[in-house]
Each structure stands twice: as structure tokens, then as C-alpha cells.
Amino acid sequence: MKAKHGFVCVIAVTLLILGGPRVVSAQTCNPLQLSSCASAIMSSTPPSTLCCSKIKEQEPCLCQYMKNPSLKRFISSPNAKKVAAICGTLFPSC
């Protein structure tokens, strides 16, 4: 049952990321870029190298993502903060 619940959570995060806003600026903010971090955020799996590089790329966008009600609960979750810390990314206080 836990595996099924975890799979559903990963799918839900992916769908939320896919449906998130895309803003073009000096930094391209695209929450889909963080999909490689979904398993680390949803479980105690360590973040991959790809996840860490994407978090660093998207760091300037994290406050913008937290303004989106669909993304906020994942971006501001304790696991997301742990993943950011492991990756050496400062988590913004927005």
C-alpha cells in the first residue's frame, strides 16, 4: 500500500509541476525543471546530482513558485528544504 501511495504522490507532484506557470525572464522559471527532485522531496531518497543542479538553476524562481498555491505545499515542505540544504542551495525566505 505504501508503494502505491508513493507512486500516486510522485504522479501528483509531476502533474502540478507540469501545470505550473512558466515565466520568461533573465532566468527561465520552469517548475518542470524540478521534476528530477520529486522522489527526493516525496521520500527520504537522497537528491540526485541532476536534482541538485536543477535546484541551483531554479533557485531564483523558488519564491515565485511558492506564490503558486499548487506548488507551494511541495516547495515549502520540510523535505524540499532538506533537499535544498543537501544540494547546498540557500532556501529563500519569501
Secondary structure as UniProt FT lines:
FT   HELIX           2..18
FT   HELIX           31..37
FT   HELIX           38..42
FT   HELIX           49..58
FT   HELIX           59..61
FT   HELIX           62..66
FT   HELIX           69..75
FT   HELIX           78..86
FT   TURN            87..88
//
